Amino acid sequence: MQVPAGDVTPVDVPPSAGEVDQTTATVAHEAAHDEHPVMLGLDAEGWVYVSITIFFLLAIFVMKAPKLIAQGLDARIALVKAQLAEAKTLREEAEKLLAEAKAREAQGEKDAAAIIAHAKQEAEQITAAAQKSAETMVARRTAMAEAKIGAAERAAEAELRARAATLATAAASRIIAETTDKATKTKLTDAAISELDRRLH
């Protein structure tokens, strides 16, 4: 059967075995060229992104680092100043307490010395008063004893005189009675009694 010259119908011709092998090799070669090296799960493009991120982070840190360091130093300086001020305050308070303690100690020593001096003076006064009182008491008791002794001596002397007078009167009366008459006896007796009364009083 003849086909008209003006109408050409394309016919699919299956590739030959050689053409199929060539096409497969070309595809495999292109796939081999499309594969990239991989490190830690990232290919070259991923590492580029990571590098850019690290760069920006470092840039931000470098820009803010001096400010952060300055803020940290300022905070540290402020803390040290506060600690120094507190230490100074504590030292001043300790010095004040020490001065007060020394003043109290000095005042206590002064008060103790004054108390001791006053007690010594009072003891001396009490001793002097006691000595004077004892001397006065001894003198008074001595005077009382002397007075009692004098009174006893006077009483004994008066008693001796009275007894002597009585004995003398009795002897005289006996002698007179033996040697004189009655009228003379009476007269002499009265005279002796009068003399005895005079001596006793």
C-alpha positions as CSV (number, residue, x, y, z in Angstrom):
1,M,0.0,0.0,0.0
2,Q,1.4,3.4,-1.0
3,V,1.2,6.4,1.3
4,P,0.5,9.8,-0.3
5,A,3.6,12.0,-0.5
6,G,1.9,15.0,1.3
7,D,0.8,13.1,4.4
8,V,3.8,11.8,6.6
9,T,2.8,10.0,9.8
10,P,5.6,9.9,12.4
11,V,6.3,6.4,13.7
12,D,7.8,5.8,17.1
13,V,10.9,3.7,16.7
14,P,12.1,2.0,19.9
15,P,15.6,2.8,20.8
16,S,18.3,0.3,20.3
17,A,20.2,-1.4,23.2
18,G,23.2,0.8,22.6
19,E,21.3,4.0,22.9
20,V,19.7,2.8,26.2
21,D,23.1,2.1,27.7
22,Q,24.5,5.5,26.6
23,T,21.5,7.3,28.2
24,T,21.8,5.4,31.5
25,A,25.5,6.3,31.7
26,T,24.8,10.0,31.1
27,V,22.2,10.1,33.8
28,A,24.5,8.4,36.3
29,H,27.3,10.8,35.4
30,E,25.1,13.9,36.0
31,A,23.8,12.4,39.3
32,A,27.4,11.9,40.4
33,H,28.2,15.5,39.6
34,D,25.1,16.7,41.5
35,E,26.3,15.0,44.8
36,H,28.1,17.3,47.4
37,P,30.5,16.4,50.3
38,V,28.7,16.1,53.7
39,M,30.2,16.8,57.2
40,L,28.4,16.4,60.5
41,G,25.2,16.1,58.6
42,L,25.7,19.4,56.7
43,D,26.7,19.9,53.2
44,A,28.7,22.9,52.0
45,E,25.7,25.1,51.7
46,G,24.6,24.3,55.3
47,W,28.1,25.1,56.6
48,V,27.9,28.5,54.8
49,Y,24.7,29.3,56.6
50,V,26.2,28.2,59.9
51,S,29.3,30.3,59.3
52,I,27.2,33.4,58.5
53,T,25.1,32.8,61.7
54,I,28.3,32.5,63.8
55,F,29.7,35.6,62.2
56,F,26.6,37.7,63.0
57,L,26.5,36.3,66.6
58,L,30.2,37.2,67.0
59,A,29.6,40.6,65.6
60,I,26.7,41.2,68.0
61,F,28.8,39.9,71.0
62,V,31.8,42.0,70.0
63,M,29.6,45.1,69.8
64,K,27.9,44.4,73.1
65,A,30.8,42.8,75.0
66,P,32.6,46.1,76.1
67,K,29.3,47.5,77.4
68,L,28.6,44.2,79.3
69,I,32.1,44.2,80.6
70,A,31.9,47.8,81.7
71,Q,28.5,47.1,83.4
72,G,30.0,44.1,85.1
73,L,33.0,46.2,86.3
74,D,30.8,49.0,87.4
75,A,28.7,46.6,89.4
76,R,31.8,45.0,90.9
77,I,33.2,48.5,91.8
78,A,29.9,49.5,93.3
79,L,29.9,46.3,95.4
80,V,33.4,46.8,96.5
81,K,32.7,50.5,97.4
82,A,29.6,49.4,99.4
83,Q,31.7,46.7,101.2
84,L,34.4,49.3,102.0
85,A,31.8,51.8,103.3
86,E,30.3,49.1,105.4
87,A,33.7,48.1,106.7
88,K,34.5,51.7,107.5
89,T,31.2,52.1,109.3
90,L,31.8,49.0,111.3
91,R,35.3,50.2,112.1
92,E,34.1,53.6,113.3
93,E,31.4,51.9,115.4
94,A,34.0,49.5,116.9
95,E,36.4,52.5,117.7
96,K,33.5,54.3,119.3
97,L,32.6,51.3,121.4
98,L,36.2,50.9,122.4
99,A,36.5,54.5,123.4
100,E,33.3,54.3,125.4
101,A,34.6,51.1,127.1
102,K,37.9,52.8,127.9
103,A,36.1,55.9,129.3
104,R,33.9,53.6,131.4
105,E,36.9,51.7,132.6
106,A,38.7,55.0,133.5
107,Q,35.6,56.3,135.3
108,G,35.3,53.0,137.1
109,E,38.9,53.2,138.3
110,K,38.3,56.8,139.4
111,D,35.1,55.8,141.2
112,A,36.8,52.8,142.8
113,A,39.7,55.0,144.0
114,A,37.2,57.6,145.4
115,I,35.2,54.8,147.2
116,I,38.4,53.4,148.6
117,A,39.6,56.8,149.8
118,H,36.2,57.6,151.3
119,A,36.0,54.2,153.0
120,K,39.6,54.7,154.4
121,Q,38.6,58.1,155.7
122,E,35.5,56.8,157.3
123,A,37.5,53.9,158.9
124,E,40.0,56.3,160.2
125,Q,37.2,58.5,161.6
126,I,35.4,55.5,163.1
127,T,38.7,54.3,164.6
128,A,39.5,57.7,166.1
129,A,35.9,58.0,167.5
130,A,36.1,54.5,168.9
131,Q,39.5,55.3,170.5
132,K,38.2,58.5,171.9
133,S,35.1,56.9,173.2
134,A,37.2,54.1,174.7
135,E,39.5,56.6,176.4
136,T,36.5,58.6,177.6
137,M,34.9,55.4,178.9
138,V,38.1,54.3,180.6
139,A,38.5,57.7,182.1
140,R,34.9,57.7,183.3
141,R,35.2,54.3,184.8
142,T,38.5,55.1,186.4
143,A,36.9,58.2,187.9
144,M,34.0,56.1,189.1
145,A,36.3,53.5,190.5
146,E,38.4,56.2,192.2
147,A,35.2,57.8,193.6
148,K,34.1,54.4,194.9
149,I,37.5,53.8,196.4
150,G,37.5,57.3,197.9
151,A,34.0,56.8,199.3
152,A,35.0,53.4,200.7
153,E,38.1,54.8,202.2
154,R,36.2,57.6,203.7
155,A,33.5,55.3,205.0
156,A,36.2,53.0,206.4
157,E,38.0,55.9,208.0
158,A,34.7,57.3,209.5
159,E,33.9,53.8,210.7
160,L,37.4,53.5,212.3
161,R,37.1,56.9,213.8
162,A,33.6,56.1,215.2
163,R,34.8,52.9,216.6
164,A,37.9,54.5,218.1
165,A,35.8,57.2,219.6
166,T,33.4,54.6,220.9
167,L,36.3,52.7,222.4
168,A,37.9,55.9,223.8
169,T,34.6,57.0,225.2
170,A,34.0,53.6,226.8
171,A,37.5,53.6,228.3
172,A,37.2,57.1,229.5
173,S,33.9,56.4,231.0
174,R,35.3,53.4,232.8
175,I,38.3,55.3,234.0
176,I,36.1,58.2,235.1
177,A,33.7,55.9,236.8
178,E,36.4,54.3,238.7
179,T,38.2,57.6,239.8
180,T,35.6,60.4,240.0
181,D,32.4,61.1,241.8
182,K,28.9,61.1,240.3
183,A,28.7,64.8,239.4
184,T,32.1,64.8,237.7
185,K,31.2,61.6,235.9
186,T,28.1,63.2,234.5
187,K,29.9,66.3,233.4
188,L,32.7,64.4,231.7
189,T,30.3,62.1,230.0
190,D,28.4,65.0,228.5
191,A,31.6,66.6,227.4
192,A,32.8,63.4,225.7
193,I,29.5,62.9,223.9
194,S,29.6,66.5,222.7
195,E,33.1,66.1,221.4
196,L,32.2,62.8,219.7
197,D,29.3,64.4,218.0
198,R,31.5,67.3,216.8
199,R,34.1,64.9,215.3
200,L,31.5,62.8,213.6
201,H,29.8,65.8,212.0
